[in-house]
Each structure stands twice: as structure tokens, then as C-alpha cells.
Amino acid sequence: MQSGQKNASECVKAFSETDFTEDLKKIDVPTLLMHGEDDQIVPIADSARRSEHLIRGARTLYYPGAPHGLTATMQDQVNADLLDFLRS
């Protein structure tokens, strides 16, 4: 929210036009994917649900009705889930 308009636009362009498929397939460490099911900025079907099939052994947490920016809107739940993942 503090970036310039051109910077934000270029960031969205880079993320939406870059194919990370091969990079995701190479991940070989424990991975937790967290995603709000009502994310209007990064659609769940095009990101987390695809990534979970590309990252071997990835653990997923989907938050019903949650928006983009979970770390700001659901801090306590995200922190608890991260600690649980790190302890597992």
C-alpha cells in the first residue's frame, strides 16, 4: 500500500506472467501452503491448489472465507498454525 502505482503494476505483471512450475517441483524441504479460500487477489485455484500438486509432500491449510493477506487479518490463527507446522 506504500508502493508507487507503476511499481505495484509491474509486480502484479511479473507474478501473473511468470511460470514457477519447474521451480516448485524442485522444492525438497518441508513446505506449508496457507491460503484464504476467498482471496480475490490471488485466486486459490490458480496458485495454492496447483502448487500443492507440484511441491512434493507439501502440507496445505485453506482458510474458509478468508481473504488475501492472512498475516494481517488472521494473525493469531496464522501464528498458531505456523508454530504447529514448525513443531511437527
BAVEX-658389 format. One line per field, with one value per atom (N, C-alpha, C): atom name; residue number from 0; z negated, y negated, x negated; residue in one letter. Coordinates in steps of 0.05 Angstrom, whole numbers, padded with zeros to 5 digits. Example, Ala and Ser with C-alpha at 12.3 -4.5 7.8 and 13.67 -1.06 7.14 Angstrom:
2
gufi = c(N CA C N CA C)
semi = c(0 0 0 1 1 1)
z = c(-00156 -00156 -00156 -00142 -00143 -00157)
y = c(00114 00090 00066 00045 00021 -00001)
x = c(-00264 -00246 -00264 -00257 -00273 -00258)
gunu = c(a a a s s s)
//
This chain:
88
gufi = c(N CA C N CA C N CA C N CA C N CA C N CA C N CA C N CA C N CA C N CA C N CA C N CA C N CA C N CA C N CA C N CA C N CA C N CA C N CA C N CA C N CA C N CA C N CA C N CA C N CA C N CA C N CA C N CA C N CA C N CA C N CA C N CA C N CA C N CA C N CA C N CA C N CA C N CA C N CA C N CA C N CA C N CA C N CA C N CA C N CA C N CA C N CA C N CA C N CA C N CA C N CA C N CA C N CA C N CA C N CA C N CA C N CA C N CA C N CA C N CA C N CA C N CA C N CA C N CA C N CA C N CA C N CA C N CA C N CA C N CA C N CA C N CA C N CA C N CA C N CA C N CA C N CA C N CA C N CA C N CA C N CA C N CA C N CA C N CA C N CA C N CA C N CA C N CA C)
semi = c(0 0 0 1 1 1 2 2 2 3 3 3 4 4 4 5 5 5 6 6 6 7 7 7 8 8 8 9 9 9 10 10 10 11 11 11 12 12 12 13 13 13 14 14 14 15 15 15 16 16 16 17 17 17 18 18 18 19 19 19 20 20 20 21 21 21 22 22 22 23 23 23 24 24 24 25 25 25 26 26 26 27 27 27 28 28 28 29 29 29 30 30 30 31 31 31 32 32 32 33 33 33 34 34 34 35 35 35 36 36 36 37 37 37 38 38 38 39 39 39 40 40 40 41 41 41 42 42 42 43 43 43 44 44 44 45 45 45 46 46 46 47 47 47 48 48 48 49 49 49 50 50 50 51 51 51 52 52 52 53 53 53 54 54 54 55 55 55 56 56 56 57 57 57 58 58 58 59 59 59 60 60 60 61 61 61 62 62 62 63 63 63 64 64 64 65 65 65 66 66 66 67 67 67 68 68 68 69 69 69 70 70 70 71 71 71 72 72 72 73 73 73 74 74 74 75 75 75 76 76 76 77 77 77 78 78 78 79 79 79 80 80 80 81 81 81 82 82 82 83 83 83 84 84 84 85 85 85 86 86 86 87 87 87)
z = c(00000 00000 00000 -00003 -00003 00022 00041 00065 00085 00105 00126 00145 00160 00177 00199 00211 00231 00218 00195 00181 00175 00165 00159 00184 00206 00231 00242 00241 00251 00234 00209 00191 00199 00202 00209 00236 00255 00282 00280 00264 00261 00249 00228 00215 00232 00247 00263 00289 00298 00324 00322 00297 00294 00286 00300 00294 00275 00250 00230 00227 00246 00244 00239 00255 00251 00225 00216 00190 00167 00169 00148 00146 00169 00169 00156 00154 00142 00112 00100 00071 00057 00039 00025 -00005 -00016 -00045 -00053 -00079 -00088 -00081 -00069 -00059 -00068 -00077 -00086 -00067 -00055 -00038 -00054 -00057 -00071 -00052 -00050 -00030 -00039 -00037 -00042 -00019 -00025 -00003 00011 00000 00013 00022 00029 00037 00065 00067 00092 00108 00096 00109 00122 00108 00119 00117 00138 00138 00128 00110 00098 00119 00138 00158 00176 00180 00197 00182 00156 00141 00122 00098 00078 00086 00098 00106 00127 00145 00165 00152 00134 00121 00104 00091 00073 00089 00115 00131 00142 00142 00152 00131 00106 00085 00070 00073 00061 00030 00020 -00009 -00022 -00006 -00017 -00035 -00056 -00074 -00068 -00067 -00060 -00082 -00085 -00103 -00087 -00084 -00070 -00090 -00090 -00109 -00096 -00104 -00092 -00096 -00074 -00075 -00079 -00082 -00087 -00062 -00065 -00042 -00038 -00020 -00016 -00040 -00046 -00069 -00096 -00097 -00122 -00146 -00141 -00163 -00176 -00162 -00174 -00185 -00172 -00180 -00200 -00201 -00218 -00233 -00244 -00256 -00276 -00294 -00315 -00304 -00286 -00274 -00257 -00241 -00224 -00242 -00262 -00280 -00294 -00303 -00315 -00295 -00271 -00250 -00242 -00241 -00234 -00256 -00281 -00303 -00303 -00297 -00296 -00274 -00251 -00228 -00235 -00248 -00255 -00276 -00293 -00314 -00303 -00281 -00270 -00256)
y = c(00024 00000 -00025 -00022 -00045 -00047 -00029 -00029 -00048 -00056 -00072 -00056 -00069 -00055 -00039 -00050 -00035 -00011 -00014 00008 00031 00024 00044 00058 00043 00055 00074 00066 00083 00109 00107 00130 00150 00140 00158 00170 00155 00165 00188 00184 00204 00230 00227 00251 00266 00250 00263 00275 00266 00276 00294 00300 00317 00345 00365 00393 00404 00410 00421 00451 00465 00493 00509 00505 00521 00514 00489 00482 00496 00497 00510 00540 00552 00581 00587 00568 00572 00569 00559 00555 00582 00585 00611 00608 00587 00583 00582 00587 00585 00558 00559 00535 00533 00510 00505 00484 00491 00472 00463 00437 00425 00406 00409 00392 00388 00364 00357 00367 00380 00390 00369 00344 00322 00301 00309 00290 00279 00253 00241 00230 00231 00220 00243 00265 00288 00312 00318 00339 00366 00379 00403 00426 00428 00449 00446 00421 00416 00415 00417 00414 00438 00436 00456 00484 00487 00514 00526 00510 00521 00527 00509 00512 00538 00544 00568 00594 00594 00617 00617 00594 00592 00595 00588 00589 00615 00633 00659 00657 00670 00671 00645 00626 00600 00604 00590 00590 00565 00567 00545 00537 00512 00502 00481 00487 00469 00457 00431 00417 00409 00423 00417 00387 00375 00347 00326 00335 00316 00302 00276 00261 00263 00247 00244 00230 00234 00220 00232 00259 00273 00263 00256 00248 00222 00207 00182 00186 00203 00206 00229 00248 00272 00278 00258 00261 00284 00285 00305 00334 00338 00364 00372 00353 00359 00365 00350 00355 00382 00389 00415 00438 00434 00455 00457 00435 00435 00449 00443 00457 00487 00494 00523 00536 00524 00534 00537 00517 00517 00538 00543 00564 00592 00595 00622 00634)
x = c(-00016 00000 -00017 -00043 -00060 -00078 -00073 -00089 -00075 -00091 -00080 -00062 -00046 -00027 -00042 -00062 -00077 -00091 -00102 -00116 -00096 -00073 -00053 -00043 -00040 -00031 -00052 -00077 -00099 -00101 -00097 -00098 -00076 -00052 -00029 -00035 -00045 -00052 -00072 -00093 -00115 -00104 -00088 -00077 -00056 -00041 -00019 -00029 -00053 -00063 -00087 -00096 -00119 -00110 -00121 -00114 -00134 -00126 -00144 -00142 -00129 -00125 -00150 -00171 -00195 -00209 -00208 -00219 -00205 -00178 -00163 -00169 -00173 -00179 -00205 -00223 -00250 -00250 -00229 -00229 -00230 -00249 -00253 -00255 -00243 -00243 -00213 -00208 -00180 -00168 -00144 -00131 -00102 -00095 -00067 -00056 -00033 -00019 00006 00009 00031 00046 00072 00086 00115 00124 00152 00169 00191 00209 00224 00225 00238 00219 00195 00174 00182 00187 00195 00171 00148 00124 00108 00104 00091 00110 00124 00144 00132 00145 00135 00131 00149 00147 00122 00114 00091 00064 00065 00040 00036 00047 00042 00051 00074 00084 00066 00055 00036 00009 00000 -00026 -00027 -00005 -00005 -00010 -00004 -00010 -00038 -00051 -00078 -00100 -00093 -00113 -00109 -00128 -00126 -00123 -00102 -00097 -00088 -00079 -00070 -00046 -00046 -00022 -00006 00020 00037 00056 00061 00081 00097 00123 00141 00160 00163 00180 00206 00228 00254 00262 00270 00280 00258 00233 00211 00202 00194 00185 00154 00144 00116 00104 00079 00067 00072 00071 00077 00061 00036 00019 00029 00045 00056 00084 00100 00128 00132 00114 00118 00091 00079 00052 00050 00069 00068 00070 00088 00091 00067 00057 00034 00010 00005 -00017 -00015 00009 00013 00007 00017 00013 -00016 -00030 -00059 -00075 -00068 -00082 -00077 -00052 -00045 -00061 -00063 -00079 -00108 -00119 -00148 -00154 -00135 -00139 -00135 -00123 -00117 -00141)
gunu = c(m m m q q q s s s g g g q q q k k k n n n a a a s s s e e e c c c v v v k k k a a a f f f s s s e e e t t t d d d f f f t t t e e e d d d l l l k k k k k k i i i d d d v v v p p p t t t l l l l l l m m m h h h g g g e e e d d d d d d q q q i i i v v v p p p i i i a a a d d d s s s a a a r r r r r r s s s e e e h h h l l l i i i r r r g g g a a a r r r t t t l l l y y y y y y p p p g g g a a a p p p h h h g g g l l l t t t a a a t t t m m m q q q d d d q q q v v v n n n a a a d d d l l l l l l d d d f f f l l l r r r s s s)
//
